[in-house]
Amino acid sequence: MRFDIVTIFPGFFSGIFEHGIVRRAQAEGLVTVNFHDLRAFTHDRHRTVDDRPFGGGEGMVLKPEPLAEALASLGIEPKSSPARELQASASPQVILLSAQGGPFSQSVARELAAVDQVVLICGRYEGVDERISQLYCDMELSIGDYVLSGGELAAAVVVDAVMRLIPGVLGNEASGAFESFGAADNEIAIDIDGVPRSQHGAGGLLDYPHFTRPAVFQGIPAPEVLLNGDHQQIRLWRREQQLRKTFTNRPDLLEHAMLTESDKKLLHSIGWHQD
């Protein structure tokens, strides 16, 4: 899979992708990440990429011409062009990173992991000329309800979240399923090599708590159920903990989660009220 990042600060990424899973995925040829300096597509001695907004107001706006040229250098034409329409199923996903964008989520990451190329445009200043989004972008994404100085941090987040879902990137393929916002139980095999699994699919919920050695740390023991080897009991405990943690930290997720009647019964017992 290929990522192309259009930015005025290509040096920003010099260390971010040189560690851990991202570095290994690149070394093994599973992922390539390319950086494109937006200023290289300007034609004045000051390498100007921004200008004042029409209608007045604070800040500066990224100009459309350099961005259009940067995208053209990647072979990306406007969405209305015949070539782009013919390649609809195989064309790169062009994404503008903006505080005005739709929420980036695990489900969006899974969608992007299924395409061959993702182009990320890093917004800066007050924003990007809207015509770039209208003409070229398949979607606008935001990584949260807050404002960053630019889209570079958001681009790093998107690359990391998408890349780890690409087959072969994670050492254990199941790791991408058994985690917060992961697949539901009915989408995951019940047994592994004939052994009943002890994990529980998240199905849009948060992950369950994890414990490792030592069994007792500063007087706090790991839950006994995790030490007894009963896979079914462990799965039940983990599901209960998923529900409790989601109710405490992200109750909004429960609205669209795949809940059984026993899930709802437990949630009601700890104060959840279904609308």
ABEGO torsion letter per residue (X at the ends): XBBBBBBABAAAAAAAAABEAAAAAAAAGABBBBBBBAAAABABAAGBABBBBBGEEBEBBBBAAAAAAAAAAAGBBBAABAAAAAAAAABBBBBBBBAABBBBBAAAAAAAAABABBBBBBBBEAEBBAAAAAAABABBBBAEBBBBABAAAAAAAAAAAAAAABBGABABAAAAABBBGBBBAAABBABBGGBBBABBBAGGBBBBBBBBOBABBGGBBBBAAAAAGBAAAAAAAAAAAAAAAAAAABAAAAAABBBBAAAAAAAAAAGBBBX
